[in-house]
Amino acid sequence: MTNPQPQPSNPPTSKQMSYLRDLALSRAQTFAYPETFEEADRQIKRLLKVKRTNRADRRREARAISADMAERGDAAGIRVHELRGYGSSCRWLHQTRS
């Protein structure tokens, strides 16, 4: 059986991906996961043009994000009052039917 979706002819190397992650962290930037070697190369070149972010600023930003998330709570978390049973016999207390 053939795969209907074409695969990238030249995927990014593991070294490229590692370097890309390191650059993104040091510049406090994000990147779209590249599908090809060339896309990874372009992302690396883009990130090299961005000024390195101070480590203290990155740490301060991470703390601020963590504090903000802690204030909001975990809306997607499962709460004890939503469950019945224990272990493998645990079930949702209220089942929704579609």
C-alpha positions in Angstrom: 0.0 0.0 0.0 1.4 3.4 -0.9 1.3 6.5 1.2 -1.0 9.1 -0.4 0.9 12.0 1.1 4.2 12.9 -0.4 7.1 12.8 2.0 9.7 15.6 2.0 12.5 14.7 -0.3 15.2 16.0 2.0 14.2 16.1 5.7 16.0 18.3 8.2 19.0 16.6 10.0 19.0 15.9 13.7 21.9 18.4 14.1 19.8 21.1 12.4 16.9 20.5 14.6 19.0 20.5 17.8 20.7 23.8 16.7 17.3 25.3 15.8 15.9 24.5 19.2 18.9 26.0 21.0 18.8 29.1 18.8 15.0 29.5 19.5 15.6 29.2 23.3 18.5 31.6 23.4 16.6 34.2 21.4 13.2 33.7 23.1 11.6 32.9 19.8 9.4 30.1 18.4 9.6 28.4 15.0 7.5 26.3 12.8 8.7 22.7 12.6 10.5 22.5 9.2 9.7 19.7 6.8 12.8 20.0 4.6 16.5 20.7 5.0 16.1 24.0 3.2 13.2 25.2 5.5 15.4 24.4 8.6 18.3 26.3 7.0 16.0 29.3 6.5 14.7 29.2 10.1 18.3 29.0 11.4 19.4 32.0 9.3 16.3 33.9 10.5 17.1 33.2 14.2 20.8 34.1 13.8 19.7 37.6 12.8 17.7 38.0 16.0 19.6 39.4 19.0 20.3 36.9 21.8 17.9 37.5 24.8 19.5 38.0 28.2 19.3 34.8 30.3 17.8 36.8 33.3 15.1 38.1 31.0 14.2 34.6 29.8 14.1 33.3 33.4 11.9 36.2 34.5 9.5 35.7 31.6 9.3 31.9 32.3 8.5 32.7 36.0 5.8 35.2 34.9 4.2 32.6 32.6 4.3 30.0 35.3 2.7 32.3 37.8 0.0 33.3 35.4 -0.8 29.7 34.6 -0.9 28.9 38.3 -3.4 31.7 38.9 -5.7 30.5 36.2 -5.7 26.9 37.4 -5.9 23.8 35.3 -9.2 24.1 33.5 -8.5 20.9 31.5 -7.6 18.9 34.6 -9.8 16.0 35.8 -11.3 16.6 39.2 -12.0 14.0 41.9 -15.7 14.9 42.0 -16.0 14.0 38.3 -15.0 10.4 38.8 -16.4 7.3 40.4 -14.5 4.2 41.4 -10.7 3.6 41.6 -8.0 2.3 39.4 -9.2 0.2 36.4 -12.8 0.4 37.6 -12.7 4.2 37.6 -15.5 5.8 35.4 -16.8 9.2 34.7 -19.6 10.2 37.1 -21.7 11.9 34.4 -21.5 10.5 30.9 -22.4 12.7 28.0 -24.0 11.1 25.0 -23.6 12.5 21.5 
